[in-house]
Amino acid sequence: MPKAKGKSRRHKYSYNLNRKRLYRSARRRAAPRIACSHIRHAWDPRKSVAQNLAEMGLAEDPNKALPIPKKLLVSAGMEAESDGQQPGKKIVRKPYVVNEMELEASLPEKKSNTLSRDLIDYVRYMIQNHGENYKEMARDEKNYYQDTPKQIKRKINVYKNFYPEEYKNFIESLKTEKMEVQ
């Protein structure tokens, strides 16, 4: 087996590079990667993660935020310890973060699923020429991939589910064409 190309050459060591200092400064600069833009804009790099999340009204530890009820602990055979302490309410200084996140979550999700133009044309051709006869569709010369009748039926059902209004209009136009021909 041949060797990897980069392994045979000699590597030069840089004596002037202070690796300890580079490593420390990179670790100090590294901020948490935040995906949500609302949290990213309200984040204060001078504060800890727990302090930032507390100010926004978000939980750092979900187990502490929603504790297991004592009834479940007792019924499961575990002993419930009662501290007698009520967790104090924390002051939320940035409530707009949670409000914006809730608003964004309540928006309806866009359907990004679409079918290829080839599949749509294939399904429309089959329905136009053969109607509901799937065995005939399987024997059609345009059935390039040699789909079975069940596979063709499944493709037609997928088209019906993705574009229900377009399918209804297409079927109605076929009915009017048949009426005109007769």
SEDOVEX-803458 format. One record per residue (C-alpha): y, z, x; residue number from 1; residue in three letters. Coordinates in nm, 4 decimals, padded with zeros to 6 digits. Layout:
N
<node><c2>Y</c2><c3>Z</c3><c1>X</c1><num>NUM</num><residu>ALA</residu></node>
...
END
This chain:
182
<node><c2>00.0000</c2><c3>00.0000</c3><c1>00.0000</c1><num>1</num><residu>MET</residu></node>
<node><c2>00.3448</c2><c3>-00.0903</c3><c1>00.1417</c1><num>2</num><residu>PRO</residu></node>
<node><c2>00.6008</c2><c3>00.1714</c3><c1>00.2319</c1><num>3</num><residu>LYS</residu></node>
<node><c2>00.9225</c2><c3>00.2235</c3><c1>00.0379</c1><num>4</num><residu>ALA</residu></node>
<node><c2>01.2122</c2><c3>00.0321</c3><c1>00.1930</c1><num>5</num><residu>LYS</residu></node>
<node><c2>01.4521</c2><c3>00.3200</c3><c1>00.2510</c1><num>6</num><residu>GLY</residu></node>
<node><c2>01.2037</c2><c3>00.5545</c3><c1>00.4166</c1><num>7</num><residu>LYS</residu></node>
<node><c2>01.1697</c2><c3>00.3797</c3><c1>00.7523</c1><num>8</num><residu>SER</residu></node>
<node><c2>01.5302</c2><c3>00.4015</c3><c1>00.8698</c1><num>9</num><residu>ARG</residu></node>
<node><c2>01.6763</c2><c3>00.7062</c3><c1>01.0430</c1><num>10</num><residu>ARG</residu></node>
<node><c2>01.9142</c2><c3>00.9272</c3><c1>00.8434</c1><num>11</num><residu>HIS</residu></node>
<node><c2>02.2252</c2><c3>01.0583</c3><c1>01.0184</c1><num>12</num><residu>LYS</residu></node>
<node><c2>02.3248</c2><c3>01.4192</c3><c1>00.9711</c1><num>13</num><residu>TYR</residu></node>
<node><c2>02.6933</c2><c3>01.4845</c3><c1>00.9113</c1><num>14</num><residu>SER</residu></node>
<node><c2>02.7899</c2><c3>01.7878</c3><c1>01.1204</c1><num>15</num><residu>TYR</residu></node>
<node><c2>03.1476</c2><c3>01.8014</c3><c1>00.9873</c1><num>16</num><residu>ASN</residu></node>
<node><c2>03.0478</c2><c3>01.8644</c3><c1>00.6261</c1><num>17</num><residu>LEU</residu></node>
<node><c2>03.0531</c2><c3>02.2254</c3><c1>00.5019</c1><num>18</num><residu>ASN</residu></node>
<node><c2>02.7776</c2><c3>02.2216</c3><c1>00.2398</c1><num>19</num><residu>ARG</residu></node>
<node><c2>02.8153</c2><c3>02.5858</c3><c1>00.1344</c1><num>20</num><residu>LYS</residu></node>
<node><c2>03.1764</c2><c3>02.5415</c3><c1>00.0295</c1><num>21</num><residu>ARG</residu></node>
<node><c2>03.1026</c2><c3>02.2164</c3><c1>-00.1551</c1><num>22</num><residu>LEU</residu></node>
<node><c2>02.8222</c2><c3>02.3764</c3><c1>-00.3545</c1><num>23</num><residu>TYR</residu></node>
<node><c2>03.0305</c2><c3>02.6812</c3><c1>-00.4548</c1><num>24</num><residu>ARG</residu></node>
<node><c2>03.3345</c2><c3>02.4816</c3><c1>-00.5656</c1><num>25</num><residu>SER</residu></node>
<node><c2>03.1214</c2><c3>02.2439</c3><c1>-00.7720</c1><num>26</num><residu>ALA</residu></node>
<node><c2>02.9595</c2><c3>02.5341</c3><c1>-00.9541</c1><num>27</num><residu>ARG</residu></node>
<node><c2>03.2953</c2><c3>02.7013</c3><c1>-01.0211</c1><num>28</num><residu>ARG</residu></node>
<node><c2>03.4498</c2><c3>02.3826</c3><c1>-01.1628</c1><num>29</num><residu>ARG</residu></node>
<node><c2>03.1588</c2><c3>02.2989</c3><c1>-01.3915</c1><num>30</num><residu>ALA</residu></node>
<node><c2>03.2601</c2><c3>02.3597</c3><c1>-01.7525</c1><num>31</num><residu>ALA</residu></node>
<node><c2>03.0126</c2><c3>02.3525</c3><c1>-02.0386</c1><num>32</num><residu>PRO</residu></node>
<node><c2>02.9548</c2><c3>02.0066</c3><c1>-02.1825</c1><num>33</num><residu>ARG</residu></node>
<node><c2>03.0795</c2><c3>02.0170</c3><c1>-02.5408</c1><num>34</num><residu>ILE</residu></node>
<node><c2>02.9798</c2><c3>01.7414</c3><c1>-02.7808</c1><num>35</num><residu>ALA</residu></node>
<node><c2>03.1965</c2><c3>01.8416</c3><c1>-03.0781</c1><num>36</num><residu>CYS</residu></node>
<node><c2>03.5560</c2><c3>01.7248</c3><c1>-03.0383</c1><num>37</num><residu>SER</residu></node>
<node><c2>03.6942</c2><c3>02.0100</c3><c1>-03.2519</c1><num>38</num><residu>HIS</residu></node>
<node><c2>03.5445</c2><c3>02.2716</c3><c1>-03.0204</c1><num>39</num><residu>ILE</residu></node>
<node><c2>03.6443</c2><c3>02.0755</c3><c1>-02.7098</c1><num>40</num><residu>ARG</residu></node>
<node><c2>04.0140</c2><c3>02.0718</c3><c1>-02.8097</c1><num>41</num><residu>HIS</residu></node>
<node><c2>04.0208</c2><c3>02.4440</c3><c1>-02.8916</c1><num>42</num><residu>ALA</residu></node>
<node><c2>03.8293</c2><c3>02.5485</c3><c1>-02.5768</c1><num>43</num><residu>TRP</residu></node>
<node><c2>04.0085</c2><c3>02.7721</c3><c1>-02.3269</c1><num>44</num><residu>ASP</residu></node>
<node><c2>03.8573</c2><c3>02.7316</c3><c1>-01.9761</c1><num>45</num><residu>PRO</residu></node>
<node><c2>03.9964</c2><c3>03.0677</c3><c1>-01.8628</c1><num>46</num><residu>ARG</residu></node>
<node><c2>03.7778</c2><c3>03.2552</c3><c1>-02.1127</c1><num>47</num><residu>LYS</residu></node>
<node><c2>03.4032</c2><c3>03.3028</c3><c1>-02.1249</c1><num>48</num><residu>SER</residu></node>
<node><c2>03.1748</c2><c3>03.1138</c3><c1>-02.3617</c1><num>49</num><residu>VAL</residu></node>
<node><c2>03.1272</c2><c3>03.4227</c3><c1>-02.5805</c1><num>50</num><residu>ALA</residu></node>
<node><c2>03.5035</c2><c3>03.4832</c3><c1>-02.6058</c1><num>51</num><residu>GLN</residu></node>
<node><c2>03.5776</c2><c3>03.1194</c3><c1>-02.6919</c1><num>52</num><residu>ASN</residu></node>
<node><c2>03.3111</c2><c3>03.1043</c3><c1>-02.9618</c1><num>53</num><residu>LEU</residu></node>
<node><c2>03.4194</c2><c3>03.4395</c3><c1>-03.1091</c1><num>54</num><residu>ALA</residu></node>
<node><c2>03.7785</c2><c3>03.3190</c3><c1>-03.1375</c1><num>55</num><residu>GLU</residu></node>
<node><c2>03.6614</c2><c3>03.0097</c3><c1>-03.3247</c1><num>56</num><residu>MET</residu></node>
<node><c2>03.4444</c2><c3>03.2106</c3><c1>-03.5616</c1><num>57</num><residu>GLY</residu></node>
<node><c2>03.1198</c2><c3>03.0660</c3><c1>-03.4241</c1><num>58</num><residu>LEU</residu></node>
<node><c2>02.8104</c2><c3>03.2606</c3><c1>-03.3208</c1><num>59</num><residu>ALA</residu></node>
<node><c2>02.6975</c2><c3>03.2699</c3><c1>-02.9605</c1><num>60</num><residu>GLU</residu></node>
<node><c2>02.3496</c2><c3>03.4023</c3><c1>-03.0449</c1><num>61</num><residu>ASP</residu></node>
<node><c2>02.2055</c2><c3>03.2932</c3><c1>-03.3815</c1><num>62</num><residu>PRO</residu></node>
<node><c2>01.9581</c2><c3>03.5826</c3><c1>-03.3789</c1><num>63</num><residu>ASN</residu></node>
<node><c2>02.2434</c2><c3>03.8327</c3><c1>-03.3763</c1><num>64</num><residu>LYS</residu></node>
<node><c2>02.4502</c2><c3>03.6359</c3><c1>-03.6282</c1><num>65</num><residu>ALA</residu></node>
<node><c2>02.1738</c2><c3>03.6280</c3><c1>-03.8915</c1><num>66</num><residu>LEU</residu></node>
<node><c2>01.9499</c2><c3>03.9279</c3><c1>-03.8338</c1><num>67</num><residu>PRO</residu></node>
<node><c2>01.6072</c2><c3>03.9543</c3><c1>-03.9993</c1><num>68</num><residu>ILE</residu></node>
<node><c2>01.6267</c2><c3>04.1695</c3><c1>-04.3152</c1><num>69</num><residu>PRO</residu></node>
<node><c2>01.4628</c2><c3>04.5130</c3><c1>-04.2883</c1><num>70</num><residu>LYS</residu></node>
<node><c2>01.2299</c2><c3>04.4423</c3><c1>-04.5834</c1><num>71</num><residu>LYS</residu></node>
<node><c2>01.0660</c2><c3>04.1600</c3><c1>-04.3911</c1><num>72</num><residu>LEU</residu></node>
<node><c2>01.0242</c2><c3>04.3756</c3><c1>-04.0821</c1><num>73</num><residu>LEU</residu></node>
<node><c2>00.8577</c2><c3>04.6590</c3><c1>-04.2771</c1><num>74</num><residu>VAL</residu></node>
<node><c2>00.6293</c2><c3>04.4267</c3><c1>-04.4743</c1><num>75</num><residu>SER</residu></node>
<node><c2>00.5166</c2><c3>04.2536</c3><c1>-04.1549</c1><num>76</num><residu>ALA</residu></node>
<node><c2>00.3922</c2><c3>04.5843</c3><c1>-04.0133</c1><num>77</num><residu>GLY</residu></node>
<node><c2>00.6750</c2><c3>04.6354</c3><c1>-03.7656</c1><num>78</num><residu>MET</residu></node>
<node><c2>00.8809</c2><c3>04.9482</c3><c1>-03.7583</c1><num>79</num><residu>GLU</residu></node>
<node><c2>01.2429</c2><c3>04.9015</c3><c1>-03.8547</c1><num>80</num><residu>ALA</residu></node>
<node><c2>01.4871</c2><c3>05.0921</c3><c1>-03.6417</c1><num>81</num><residu>GLU</residu></node>
<node><c2>01.8094</c2><c3>05.1949</c3><c1>-03.8079</c1><num>82</num><residu>SER</residu></node>
<node><c2>02.0989</c2><c3>05.2414</c3><c1>-03.5698</c1><num>83</num><residu>ASP</residu></node>
<node><c2>02.3411</c2><c3>05.3391</c3><c1>-03.8422</c1><num>84</num><residu>GLY</residu></node>
<node><c2>02.5953</c2><c3>05.1043</c3><c1>-03.6889</c1><num>85</num><residu>GLN</residu></node>
<node><c2>02.7627</c2><c3>04.8270</c3><c1>-03.8813</c1><num>86</num><residu>GLN</residu></node>
<node><c2>02.8628</c2><c3>04.5337</c3><c1>-03.6655</c1><num>87</num><residu>PRO</residu></node>
<node><c2>03.2423</c2><c3>04.5181</c3><c1>-03.6754</c1><num>88</num><residu>GLY</residu></node>
<node><c2>03.4198</c2><c3>04.2106</c3><c1>-03.8056</c1><num>89</num><residu>LYS</residu></node>
<node><c2>03.5569</c2><c3>03.9994</c3><c1>-03.5236</c1><num>90</num><residu>LYS</residu></node>
<node><c2>03.9017</c2><c3>03.8499</c3><c1>-03.5474</c1><num>91</num><residu>ILE</residu></node>
<node><c2>03.8968</c2><c3>03.4721</c3><c1>-03.5834</c1><num>92</num><residu>VAL</residu></node>
<node><c2>04.2024</c2><c3>03.3291</c3><c1>-03.4121</c1><num>93</num><residu>ARG</residu></node>
<node><c2>04.1103</c2><c3>02.9624</c3><c1>-03.4485</c1><num>94</num><residu>LYS</residu></node>
<node><c2>03.9694</c2><c3>02.9191</c3><c1>-03.8014</c1><num>95</num><residu>PRO</residu></node>
<node><c2>04.0720</c2><c3>02.5539</c3><c1>-03.8130</c1><num>96</num><residu>TYR</residu></node>
<node><c2>03.7772</c2><c3>02.4653</c3><c1>-03.5866</c1><num>97</num><residu>VAL</residu></node>
<node><c2>03.5185</c2><c3>02.5845</c3><c1>-03.8399</c1><num>98</num><residu>VAL</residu></node>
<node><c2>03.7140</c2><c3>02.4285</c3><c1>-04.1288</c1><num>99</num><residu>ASN</residu></node>
<node><c2>03.7265</c2><c3>02.0890</c3><c1>-03.9561</c1><num>100</num><residu>GLU</residu></node>
<node><c2>03.3554</c2><c3>02.1055</c3><c1>-03.8718</c1><num>101</num><residu>MET</residu></node>
<node><c2>03.2679</c2><c3>02.1903</c3><c1>-04.2337</c1><num>102</num><residu>GLU</residu></node>
<node><c2>03.4858</c2><c3>01.9051</c3><c1>-04.3585</c1><num>103</num><residu>LEU</residu></node>
<node><c2>03.3194</c2><c3>01.6620</c3><c1>-04.1187</c1><num>104</num><residu>GLU</residu></node>
<node><c2>02.9715</c2><c3>01.7821</c3><c1>-04.2220</c1><num>105</num><residu>ALA</residu></node>
<node><c2>03.0507</c2><c3>01.7390</c3><c1>-04.5925</c1><num>106</num><residu>SER</residu></node>
<node><c2>03.1376</c2><c3>01.3687</c3><c1>-04.5533</c1><num>107</num><residu>LEU</residu></node>
<node><c2>02.8656</c2><c3>01.1306</c3><c1>-04.6758</c1><num>108</num><residu>PRO</residu></node>
<node><c2>02.6618</c2><c3>00.9651</c3><c1>-04.4060</c1><num>109</num><residu>GLU</residu></node>
<node><c2>02.6968</c2><c3>00.5906</c3><c1>-04.3592</c1><num>110</num><residu>LYS</residu></node>
<node><c2>02.3814</c2><c3>00.3843</c3><c1>-04.3782</c1><num>111</num><residu>LYS</residu></node>
<node><c2>02.3543</c2><c3>00.2071</c3><c1>-04.0479</c1><num>112</num><residu>SER</residu></node>
<node><c2>02.0114</c2><c3>00.0590</c3><c1>-04.1169</c1><num>113</num><residu>ASN</residu></node>
<node><c2>02.0097</c2><c3>-00.3152</c3><c1>-04.1709</c1><num>114</num><residu>THR</residu></node>
<node><c2>01.7470</c2><c3>-00.5839</c3><c1>-04.1744</c1><num>115</num><residu>LEU</residu></node>
<node><c2>01.7481</c2><c3>-00.8890</c3><c1>-03.9544</c1><num>116</num><residu>SER</residu></node>
<node><c2>01.8783</c2><c3>-01.2129</c3><c1>-04.0983</c1><num>117</num><residu>ARG</residu></node>
<node><c2>01.5406</c2><c3>-01.3769</c3><c1>-04.0275</c1><num>118</num><residu>ASP</residu></node>
<node><c2>01.3519</c2><c3>-01.1188</c3><c1>-04.2332</c1><num>119</num><residu>LEU</residu></node>
<node><c2>01.5957</c2><c3>-01.1526</c3><c1>-04.5242</c1><num>120</num><residu>ILE</residu></node>
<node><c2>01.5622</c2><c3>-01.5323</c3><c1>-04.5199</c1><num>121</num><residu>ASP</residu></node>
<node><c2>01.1814</c2><c3>-01.5045</c3><c1>-04.4967</c1><num>122</num><residu>TYR</residu></node>
<node><c2>01.1587</c2><c3>-01.2674</c3><c1>-04.7949</c1><num>123</num><residu>VAL</residu></node>
<node><c2>01.3959</c2><c3>-01.4779</c3><c1>-05.0068</c1><num>124</num><residu>ARG</residu></node>
<node><c2>01.2014</c2><c3>-01.7953</c3><c1>-04.9259</c1><num>125</num><residu>TYR</residu></node>
<node><c2>00.8704</c2><c3>-01.6337</c3><c1>-05.0209</c1><num>126</num><residu>MET</residu></node>
<node><c2>01.0026</c2><c3>-01.4939</c3><c1>-05.3492</c1><num>127</num><residu>ILE</residu></node>
<node><c2>01.1746</c2><c3>-01.8219</c3><c1>-05.4356</c1><num>128</num><residu>GLN</residu></node>
<node><c2>00.8640</c2><c3>-02.0333</c3><c1>-05.3790</c1><num>129</num><residu>ASN</residu></node>
<node><c2>00.5822</c2><c3>-01.7990</c3><c1>-05.4831</c1><num>130</num><residu>HIS</residu></node>
<node><c2>00.7306</c2><c3>-01.5315</c3><c1>-05.7102</c1><num>131</num><residu>GLY</residu></node>
<node><c2>00.4968</c2><c3>-01.2273</c3><c1>-05.7113</c1><num>132</num><residu>GLU</residu></node>
<node><c2>00.1847</c2><c3>-01.4057</c3><c1>-05.5804</c1><num>133</num><residu>ASN</residu></node>
<node><c2>00.1275</c2><c3>-01.2386</c3><c1>-05.2422</c1><num>134</num><residu>TYR</residu></node>
<node><c2>-00.1992</c2><c3>-01.4221</c3><c1>-05.1687</c1><num>135</num><residu>LYS</residu></node>
<node><c2>-00.0165</c2><c3>-01.7529</c3><c1>-05.1946</c1><num>136</num><residu>GLU</residu></node>
<node><c2>00.2574</c2><c3>-01.6183</c3><c1>-04.9692</c1><num>137</num><residu>MET</residu></node>
<node><c2>-00.0019</c2><c3>-01.5276</c3><c1>-04.7053</c1><num>138</num><residu>ALA</residu></node>
<node><c2>-00.1279</c2><c3>-01.8903</c3><c1>-04.7048</c1><num>139</num><residu>ARG</residu></node>
<node><c2>00.2224</c2><c3>-02.0392</c3><c1>-04.6849</c1><num>140</num><residu>ASP</residu></node>
<node><c2>00.3045</c2><c3>-02.2491</c3><c1>-04.3769</c1><num>141</num><residu>GLU</residu></node>
<node><c2>00.6227</c2><c3>-02.0446</c3><c1>-04.3135</c1><num>142</num><residu>LYS</residu></node>
<node><c2>00.4112</c2><c3>-01.7328</c3><c1>-04.2621</c1><num>143</num><residu>ASN</residu></node>
<node><c2>00.4354</c2><c3>-01.7727</c3><c1>-03.8843</c1><num>144</num><residu>TYR</residu></node>
<node><c2>00.3188</c2><c3>-01.4209</c3><c1>-03.7993</c1><num>145</num><residu>TYR</residu></node>
<node><c2>00.0143</c2><c3>-01.4542</c3><c1>-04.0296</c1><num>146</num><residu>GLN</residu></node>
<node><c2>00.1080</c2><c3>-01.1506</c3><c1>-04.2358</c1><num>147</num><residu>ASP</residu></node>
<node><c2>-00.1504</c2><c3>-01.0287</c3><c1>-04.4856</c1><num>148</num><residu>THR</residu></node>
<node><c2>-00.0575</c2><c3>-01.0068</c3><c1>-04.8549</c1><num>149</num><residu>PRO</residu></node>
<node><c2>-00.0043</c2><c3>-00.6302</c3><c1>-04.8225</c1><num>150</num><residu>LYS</residu></node>
<node><c2>00.2247</c2><c3>-00.6750</c3><c1>-04.5217</c1><num>151</num><residu>GLN</residu></node>
<node><c2>00.4317</c2><c3>-00.9320</c3><c1>-04.7102</c1><num>152</num><residu>ILE</residu></node>
<node><c2>00.4514</c2><c3>-00.7004</c3><c1>-05.0119</c1><num>153</num><residu>LYS</residu></node>
<node><c2>00.5682</c2><c3>-00.4194</c3><c1>-04.7840</c1><num>154</num><residu>ARG</residu></node>
<node><c2>00.8394</c2><c3>-00.6420</c3><c1>-04.6336</c1><num>155</num><residu>LYS</residu></node>
<node><c2>00.9603</c2><c3>-00.7377</c3><c1>-04.9809</c1><num>156</num><residu>ILE</residu></node>
<node><c2>00.9702</c2><c3>-00.3695</c3><c1>-05.0829</c1><num>157</num><residu>ASN</residu></node>
<node><c2>01.1736</c2><c3>-00.2873</c3><c1>-04.7712</c1><num>158</num><residu>VAL</residu></node>
<node><c2>01.4184</c2><c3>-00.5608</c3><c1>-04.8677</c1><num>159</num><residu>TYR</residu></node>
<node><c2>01.4361</c2><c3>-00.4217</c3><c1>-05.2238</c1><num>160</num><residu>LYS</residu></node>
<node><c2>01.5116</c2><c3>-00.0715</c3><c1>-05.0916</c1><num>161</num><residu>ASN</residu></node>
<node><c2>01.7758</c2><c3>-00.1811</c3><c1>-04.8408</c1><num>162</num><residu>PHE</residu></node>
<node><c2>01.9609</c2><c3>-00.4240</c3><c1>-05.0669</c1><num>163</num><residu>TYR</residu></node>
<node><c2>01.8847</c2><c3>-00.3351</c3><c1>-05.4325</c1><num>164</num><residu>PRO</residu></node>
<node><c2>02.1931</c2><c3>-00.5053</c3><c1>-05.5824</c1><num>165</num><residu>GLU</residu></node>
<node><c2>02.1498</c2><c3>-00.8195</c3><c1>-05.3743</c1><num>166</num><residu>GLU</residu></node>
<node><c2>01.7824</c2><c3>-00.8349</c3><c1>-05.4777</c1><num>167</num><residu>TYR</residu></node>
<node><c2>01.8713</c2><c3>-00.8021</c3><c1>-05.8493</c1><num>168</num><residu>LYS</residu></node>
<node><c2>02.1307</c2><c3>-01.0795</c3><c1>-05.8215</c1><num>169</num><residu>ASN</residu></node>
<node><c2>01.8808</c2><c3>-01.3000</c3><c1>-05.6382</c1><num>170</num><residu>PHE</residu></node>
<node><c2>01.6119</c2><c3>-01.2497</c3><c1>-05.9063</c1><num>171</num><residu>ILE</residu></node>
<node><c2>01.8646</c2><c3>-01.3199</c3><c1>-06.1842</c1><num>172</num><residu>GLU</residu></node>
<node><c2>01.9756</c2><c3>-01.6397</c3><c1>-06.0116</c1><num>173</num><residu>SER</residu></node>
<node><c2>01.6101</c2><c3>-01.7487</c3><c1>-05.9899</c1><num>174</num><residu>LEU</residu></node>
<node><c2>01.5648</c2><c3>-01.6854</c3><c1>-06.3631</c1><num>175</num><residu>LYS</residu></node>
<node><c2>01.8733</c2><c3>-01.8915</c3><c1>-06.4500</c1><num>176</num><residu>THR</residu></node>
<node><c2>01.7495</c2><c3>-02.1769</c3><c1>-06.2269</c1><num>177</num><residu>GLU</residu></node>
<node><c2>01.4147</c2><c3>-02.1770</c3><c1>-06.4087</c1><num>178</num><residu>LYS</residu></node>
<node><c2>01.5935</c2><c3>-02.1800</c3><c1>-06.7459</c1><num>179</num><residu>MET</residu></node>
<node><c2>01.8044</c2><c3>-02.4786</c3><c1>-06.6385</c1><num>180</num><residu>GLU</residu></node>
<node><c2>01.5003</c2><c3>-02.6706</c3><c1>-06.5144</c1><num>181</num><residu>VAL</residu></node>
<node><c2>01.3154</c2><c3>-02.6233</c3><c1>-06.8445</c1><num>182</num><residu>GLN</residu></node>
END
